[in-house]
Amino acid sequence: MRQAIPRASFGQRLLAKIVDGVLVGGIAIGCQFLDGRDKGFHLFSVIGLLLALTYMLLADGFGGQSIGKRLVRIRVINFRRSTPCTFSESCVRNAGGFGLLRIFTMLEDEMRSDEDEYRGTIVVRK
């Protein structure tokens, strides 16, 4: 008999996403400040945007935990294999609106995104 997996609540998931959003926003804004106010090419702004987008795509691939999920003590696992989310799974699940504009569906009395259903991942308490 398979042991029940302790699912993360919607509030935990939302709090982790807010923490990650603040982090990504801080990176992007910080890099804009490095560029200053001149009208030339803004290299640091481009670098900041690329870093922010890369983090949002790959964040759950670090042992199934973004920084926000680590602070909230939740993680993403592949429920078919019971292993932490990989970088490729992280890209698929976070590509929909870069994780900000998810479409949630009710599956088995829980909220899971369409990307989670497609990739076979769930967010659990650590």
C-alpha atoms as one frame of an Amber mdcrd trajectory, in Angstrom:
protein
   0.000   0.000   0.000   1.358   3.387  -0.998   1.846   6.013   1.722  -0.105
   9.280   1.325   2.006  12.191   0.123   1.610  15.382   2.223   0.521  17.958
  -0.381   1.448  21.611  -0.098  -1.467  23.962   0.443  -2.449  26.665  -2.019
  -1.279  29.263   0.546   2.164  27.673   0.802   2.474  27.592  -2.987   1.350
  31.205  -3.289   3.766  32.409  -0.585   6.673  30.602  -2.291   5.718  32.172
  -5.642   5.587  35.645  -4.041   9.071  35.169  -2.531  10.425  34.060  -5.916
   8.697  37.014  -7.615  10.295  39.474  -5.206  13.697  37.864  -5.814  13.313
  37.994  -9.600  12.025  41.567  -9.462  14.978  42.550  -7.294  17.428  41.058
  -9.778  15.828  42.832 -12.733  15.501  46.201 -10.966  19.002  45.966  -9.486
  20.492  45.414 -12.920  18.565  48.402 -14.291  20.098  50.617 -11.622  23.562
  49.465 -12.700  22.855  50.825 -16.182  22.165  54.338 -14.969  20.070  56.832
 -16.904  22.079  57.295 -20.109  20.370  56.659 -23.448  22.844  54.086 -24.744
  22.520  50.300 -24.881  21.570  48.925 -21.459  23.693  45.799 -21.112  22.957
  45.243 -17.421  19.201  45.529 -18.031  19.408  42.807 -20.682  21.545  40.632
 -18.386  19.085  41.190 -15.527  16.135  40.187 -17.685  17.916  37.049 -18.915
  18.907  36.073 -15.359  15.349  36.610 -14.116  13.786  34.568 -16.921  16.348
  31.784 -16.534  15.704  31.595 -12.779  11.937  31.448 -13.280  12.287  28.561
 -15.745  14.893  26.491 -13.867  14.108  27.356 -10.225  12.297  24.127  -9.324
  15.063  21.981 -10.803  17.410  22.537  -7.851  16.360  19.470  -5.871  12.723
  20.346  -6.526  12.977  23.658  -4.690  13.193  27.266  -5.760  14.423  29.697
  -3.102  10.813  30.521  -2.234   9.878  26.854  -1.908  12.960  26.215   0.230
  11.935  29.001   2.637   8.342  27.721   2.834   9.580  24.114   3.171   7.816
  22.655   0.144   9.169  20.977  -2.977   8.135  19.763  -6.406   8.361  16.037
  -7.036   7.554  13.774  -9.946   4.690  11.729  -8.499   5.288   8.828 -10.887
   8.899   8.340  -9.748   8.763  10.031  -6.293  11.914  11.985  -7.198  12.612
  15.743  -7.058  11.685  17.820 -10.097  14.368  17.900 -12.811  15.459  20.975
 -14.774  13.480  19.854 -17.836  10.351  19.306 -15.716  10.894  22.710 -14.128
  11.016  24.369 -17.557   7.762  22.724 -18.631   5.865  23.527 -15.423   7.131
  27.123 -15.221   6.910  28.058 -18.915   3.169  28.771 -18.694   3.270  32.504
 -17.974   6.663  31.922 -16.328   4.815  30.479 -13.369   2.833  33.648 -12.712
  -0.323  33.090 -14.764  -1.137  29.437 -14.131  -4.448  27.873 -15.058  -5.520
  25.790 -12.063  -7.826  22.838 -12.427  -9.464  20.719  -9.803  -8.011  17.207
  -9.881  -8.650  14.689  -7.117  -9.925  17.418  -4.742  -6.710  19.437  -5.008
  -5.439  22.377  -7.028  -2.800  21.503  -9.613  -1.740  23.409 -12.651  -2.115
  22.053 -16.164   1.691  21.983 -16.429   1.873  19.774 -13.320  -0.651  17.344
 -14.788   1.205  17.204 -18.122   4.610  16.630 -16.516   3.449  14.375 -13.671
   4.645  16.683 -10.898   3.084  17.770  -7.604   4.086  20.206  -4.879   4.485
  18.566  -1.473   5.414  19.562   2.046   9.024  18.748   2.805
